[in-house]
Amino acid sequence: MCVKACPTNALYWKAGEIGIVEDLCIHCTACVANCMVEDCIKVIRKRSDGTTESFSNPKNVCVLLRNINAKKGRERLKSRFPTVEEYFERHGK
């Protein structure tokens, strides 16, 4: 199931285990989220801000995606309303 879930065909079956073509992998988490075997595939990626993330089971994927989305939400809120004073200035008291 994990090989079929990969949108870029970066996964392949080799001698009883799953292989990954690193150049094709876009670190989308689809393989780990759909894999039937815990910790079968371990993906490590480096983000643009320098942090390194690794995931190898669906629980890790859920936690990782929740943290990424929460961070994006906080950044969007902060860009829209940087301070309480600016909020009141825009919208009145």
ZIZINOR-V991832 format. One line per field, one symbol per residue. ss: DSSP state (2 for helix, 1 for strand, 0 for the rest). psi: psi as a letter, one per 30 degrees, with the letter a starting at -180 (. if undefined). Layout:
ss: ???
psi: ???
This chain:
ss: 022220000011110011110000000002222200000000111100000111100222222222222222222222220002222222200
psi: eeeffjfghfklkkhglklkjeffkghfgeeeffkfkkgekjkkkklfgfkkkkkgleeeeeeeeeeeeeeeeeeeeefeieleeeeeeegl.
